Amino acid sequence: MPYPKKHLLFLTLIAWLSMLGFDFLLHAGLLAKIYLQPSPFLLPPLAALRMIPVGYLSFLLMSFLIVWLMIRLKLTG
């Protein structure tokens, strides 16, 4: 039985928001002290700030692809 489109959009939104929540917890909570120190392997703060929307869009794309894959494989539960 095909899922209603509203249900699929809701699943995708929930998956995306959970990814963003984990990202906030990890980077703003646990790793914040690392970002305050100068480091040769981290981007400068302004360059990193400009890349945040690209990262969030990649999370959204990954959420769409995960939901699509779940439908194609007929995974439930």
KAPE-V507518 format. One record per helix or strand. SS is the DSSP state (hx for helix, st for strand). FROM is the first residue (numbers start at 1). TO is the last residue. Records with the same first field share a line. If there is no record, write none. Layout:
SS: FROM-TO  FROM-TO
This chain:
hx: 5-30  32-36  45-72
